């Protein structure tokens, strides 16, 4: 004869057996969530690093063009623009594996009284190998261009 608690006992045994089939799945799910979270975090870090480097490179290009436009000669403008860009990139902590800074001073050849510009272009290859994210390249080339007007009534050489 079955007692009053027999049905409850069978339910408990059967739920224990069902739980036994899923043993270890919580650990596996935790590992999968941890891997997904780690990939997300490293992707955010890589994107943030690229955004910050891009802003610093654009700022350096802007300032290089501005400083070059204040120079009195094309050769001084070239030197001033390059030095300014180098100094700002170093100051902002942007490390380029390959860096190219070009300052176009062809505006200095335009006669006084006519509009002319100085252009600065910076290309920087940013290393991302320390942020290992599958699908992202180990390096990314960032570019920035800026233009600054020359004073149309100042003597140029």
C-alpha positions in Angstrom: 0.0 0.0 0.0 1.2 3.4 -0.9 1.4 6.1 1.7 0.3 9.8 1.4 3.8 11.0 0.5 4.6 8.5 -2.2 3.6 10.8 -5.1 5.7 13.6 -3.8 8.7 11.3 -3.4 8.4 10.0 -7.0 8.2 13.6 -8.2 11.4 14.5 -6.3 13.3 11.5 -7.6 12.2 12.1 -11.2 13.1 15.8 -11.0 16.5 14.8 -9.6 17.1 12.4 -12.5 16.1 15.2 -15.0 18.5 17.6 -13.4 21.3 15.0 -13.7 20.9 15.1 -17.5 21.8 18.8 -17.5 24.8 18.5 -15.2 27.6 20.8 -16.4 25.4 22.8 -18.8 25.5 25.8 -16.5 29.3 25.8 -16.5 29.3 25.6 -20.3 26.8 28.4 -20.6 28.9 30.5 -18.3 32.0 29.9 -20.4 30.1 30.9 -23.6 28.8 34.1 -22.0 32.3 34.9 -20.7 33.8 34.5 -24.2 31.1 36.6 -25.7 31.6 39.3 -23.1 35.4 39.3 -23.6 35.0 39.6 -27.4 32.6 42.5 -26.9 35.0 44.3 -24.5 38.0 43.9 -26.7 36.1 45.1 -29.8 35.0 48.2 -27.8 38.6 48.8 -26.8 39.8 48.5 -30.4 37.1 50.8 -31.8 37.7 53.3 -29.0 41.5 53.3 -29.7 40.8 53.9 -33.4 38.4 56.7 -32.6 40.8 58.4 -30.2 43.7 58.0 -32.6 41.6 59.3 -35.5 40.7 62.4 -33.5 44.3 63.0 -32.5 45.5 62.6 -36.1 42.8 65.1 -37.4 43.7 67.6 -34.7 47.4 67.3 -35.6 46.6 67.8 -39.3 44.5 70.9 -38.4 47.2 72.4 -36.3 50.0 71.5 -38.8 48.1 73.3 -41.6 47.4 76.3 -39.3 51.1 76.6 -38.2 52.3 76.2 -41.8 50.0 79.0 -43.0 51.5 81.4 -40.4 55.1 80.8 -41.7 56.8 83.4 -43.9 58.2 81.0 -46.5 57.3 77.7 -48.1 60.3 76.0 -46.7 59.6 77.3 -43.2 56.0 76.2 -43.6 57.0 72.7 -44.5 59.3 72.4 -41.5 56.8 74.1 -39.1 53.9 71.9 -40.3 55.9 68.6 -39.9 57.3 69.5 -36.5 53.9 70.6 -35.2 52.2 67.3 -36.4 55.1 65.2 -34.9 54.9 67.0 -31.6 51.1 66.7 -31.3 51.0 63.1 -32.2 53.7 62.3 -29.6 52.0 64.5 -27.0 48.7 62.7 -27.6 50.3 59.3 -27.3 49.5 58.2 -30.9 52.0 55.5 -31.8 52.2 54.9 -35.6 54.1 51.9 -37.0 54.3 53.9 -40.3 53.8 57.7 -40.3 53.6 60.1 -43.3 53.2 63.8 -42.8 52.9 65.9 -46.0 52.6 69.7 -46.1 51.6 71.2 -49.4 52.9 74.7 -49.6 52.1 75.3 -53.3 49.9 78.2 -52.2 53.0 80.2 -51.4 53.6 80.5 -55.2 50.2 82.3 -55.6 50.7 86.1 -56.0 49.9 88.3 -53.1 46.3 89.6 -53.2 44.9 86.3 -54.4 43.4 83.5 -52.2 45.7 80.6 -51.4 45.8 77.7 -49.0 48.2 75.4 -47.2 47.2 71.7 -47.0 48.4 69.2 -44.4 47.9 65.4 -44.7 48.8 62.8 -42.1 48.7 59.0 -42.7 49.3 56.8 -39.6 49.2 53.1 -39.4 47.9 52.2 -35.9 49.0 48.9 -34.4 46.1 46.8 -33.0 47.9 43.5 -32.5 47.8 43.8 -28.7 44.0 43.8 -28.9 43.4 40.4 -30.4 39.9 40.4 -31.8 39.0 37.8 -34.4 38.1 39.5 -37.7 39.9 42.8 -37.0 43.1 43.5 -38.8 46.3 43.8 -36.8 46.9 47.3 -38.2 44.7 50.0 -39.5 45.7 53.1 -41.6 44.1 56.3 -40.5 44.3 59.5 -42.6 43.5 63.1 -41.9 43.6 66.2 -44.2 43.3 69.8 -43.3 43.5 73.2 -45.1 44.3 76.6 -43.7 44.2 79.8 -45.7 47.2 82.0 -46.3 46.8 85.7 -45.5 46.1 87.1 -49.0 47.9 90.4 -48.3 51.0 89.1 -46.6 54.3 88.9 -48.5 55.1 85.3 -49.5 58.4 83.7 -50.5 
